[in-house]
Amino acid sequence: MAKDNGIHVLVAEDDLEIASMLRKALSQAGYRLALTYDGEEALRSALSHKPDLVVLDVMMPQMNGWEVCKNLRARPEFADVGIMMLTAIGPNLNEMTAPLYGADDHLDKPFLVDELLERLERLAQKYRKPAS
């Protein structure tokens, strides 16, 4: 059992196989995880629980990941939340679009779990809240 690193990650992914893989990998890495399967559910969860990091699939039912990202970034209380986009739309489009909506990083599908974990750790470091 992995030690809880105290970082709460919200993952929004509608592909059940990828969602299951993310749940396992992030849990084993010690992240506290909330998993949602569409954009509206992700937005509701983020607003209710304010995670430290958010991982958003771009193409999801109800509301796409870019819309969720833009909505979160429009709220001052989410200025200190790291957001990563996951998508299979292609690296060029992802590289151009993710920053426009306020995402900190993007990762193209298919991806290596180790790379995802490395990038999440970088985001966690960037937004690490000082101990009070």
FENHU-V200091 format. One record per pair of residues at least 24 apart in sequence whose C-alpha atoms are under 10 Angstrom apart, sorted by the first residue. I is the first residue (numbers start at 1). GAP is how many residues later the second one is. Records with the same first field share a line. If there is no record, write none. Layout:
# FENHU-V200091
I->GAP  GAP
This chain:
# FENHU-V200091
1->26  27  28  29
2->24  25  26  27  28  29
3->24  25  26  27  28
4->24  25  26  27  28
5->24  25  26  27
6->24  25  26  46
7->24  25  26  44  45  46  114  117  121
8->24  25  26  41  42  43  44  45  46  116
9->24  25  26  37  41  42  43  44  45  46  72  73  74  111  115
10->24  25  26  32  33  35  36  39  40  41  42  43  44  45  46  73
11->24  25  26  27  31  34  35  40  42  43  44  45  46  73  74  75
12->24  25  26  27  28  29  30  31  33  42  43  44  45  46  48  52  53  56  73  74
13->24  25  26  29  42  43  44  45  46  47  48  52  73  74
14->24  25  42  43  44  45  46  47
15->42  44  45
18->91  92
19->38
21->92
22->33  91  94  95
25->88  89  91  92
26->87  90  91  94
29->88
37->24  25
38->24  25  26  27  30
39->24  25  26  27  28  29  30
40->24  25  27  28
41->27
42->26  27
43->24  25  26  28  29
44->24
46->26  32
47->25  28  30  31
50->27  28  31
51->27  29  30  31
52->26  28  29  30  31  71  72  75  76  77
53->25  27  28  29  30  31  67  68  70  71  74
54->27  28  29  30  31  49  66  69
55->27  28  29  30  31  48  50  51  52  61  65
56->27  28  29  30  31  47  50
57->27  28  29  30  31  49  50  51  52
58->27  28  29  30  31  36  40  48
59->27  28  29  30
65->33  36  38
66->31  32  33  34  35  36  37
67->34
68->33
69->29  30  31  32  33  34  35
70->28  30  31  32  33
71->30  31
72->29  30  31
73->28  29  30
74->27  28
79->48
80->44  46  47  48  49
81->42  43  45  46  47
82->38  40  41  42  43  44  45  46
83->37  40
84->32  35  36  39
86->24  25  30
87->24
